[in-house]
């Protein structure tokens, strides 16, 4: 089969059906992307059905989904404890993280069921609502942060912030040296040399100096955009069409350094966002656990009737 055959799902040859790469890719997409979504929807629907049956038995359904909610939150807490205290392999940590994210989405449906799709009544309930909403939003942002780091077209580089900052300074010095280095023309030249070096110096002043001058495009890295890098590389490519081969090689080297600089900024933004997210998500999670325990104590202190 060739890419120009026009077949999208299968072809027949020798009486045997042959699966095409497109079908395999679609199946892989369904397994990796849609199966968790359908699983969360099915579990949430099953939870609503179970709570309805519990309520029809003349029992308060909030006790059922409340304890399910508490159990899921306790299991989520085990993820933080396991990562911090246990010596887990990278594969084990990845499995834990997948389960943690999956149960986080299930928790949203259980919490909505527990609230009976209504607003809180007391101050403690409002505090619980605000805490769980904050944990949920920060968890979704953390999931997006991890997925954007894995699937981003600009790859992160190894090393901490200190190594990144040191390499950033090296790149700025390297580009400055390339720009200021004059290329000697032929000794027997009669006509004046073309102003190629002046054009490169002007490019450095108008675009490259800002690009290499510290951390740049933080919000672009947040959304996985390469537009700031594209603007710089387009300027380099545009100038490269009007200079000789010697200066084209210089511009190619500058372009390579510009791409590396953008990768450094991407890694720096990832480090900053990850650290900031951890300082938000984990304290709110532990505060929510404390509020949940207090909520259980208060509920059973004033409980009456069948539950």
Buried (B, 14 or more C-beta within 10 A) or exposed (E): EEEEEEBEEEBEEEEEEEEBEEBEEEEEEEEEEEEBEEEBEEBBEEBBEBBEEBBEEEBBBBBBBBEBBBEBBEEBBEBBEBBEEEEEEEEEBEEBBEBBBBBBBBBBBBBBBBBEEEEEEEEBBEBBBBBBBBBBEBBBBBBEBBEBBEEBEBEBBEBEEEEBBEBBEEBBEBBBEBBEEEEEEEEEEEEEBEEBBEBBBBBBEEBBBEBBEEBBBEEBBBEBBBEBBEEBBEBBEEBBEEBEEEBBEBBEEBBEBBBBBBBBBBBBBBBBBBEEBEEBBBEBBEBBBEBBEEBEEEBEEEEEEEB
